[in-house]
């Protein structure tokens, strides 16, 4: 029996979590802010040392523009 490959919903694709610049622990995503005309913003926090890291993201749906 063949299996059908179904692509997951975009909301179910995991977001890469960066290492903490201070202690190298994996950071947790704590906030996502969508940009109106510019890139969005993802805010990560380290559960070990409390460091906060902000990452600007491009909207993949606007890549063709």
Rosetta blueprint (number, residue, H / E / L):
1 X L
2 X L
3 X L
4 X L
5 X L
6 X L
7 X L
8 X L
9 X L
10 X H
11 X H
12 X H
13 X L
14 X L
15 X L
16 X L
17 X L
18 X L
19 X E
20 X L
21 X L
22 X L
23 X L
24 X L
25 X L
26 X E
27 X L
28 X E
29 X E
30 X E
31 X E
32 X E
33 X E
34 X L
35 X L
36 X L
37 X L
38 X L
39 X L
40 X E
41 X E
42 X E
43 X E
44 X E
45 X E
46 X L
47 X L
48 X L
49 X L
50 X L
51 X L
52 X E
53 X E
54 X E
55 X E
56 X E
57 X E
58 X L
59 X L
60 X H
61 X H
62 X H
63 X L
64 X L
65 X L
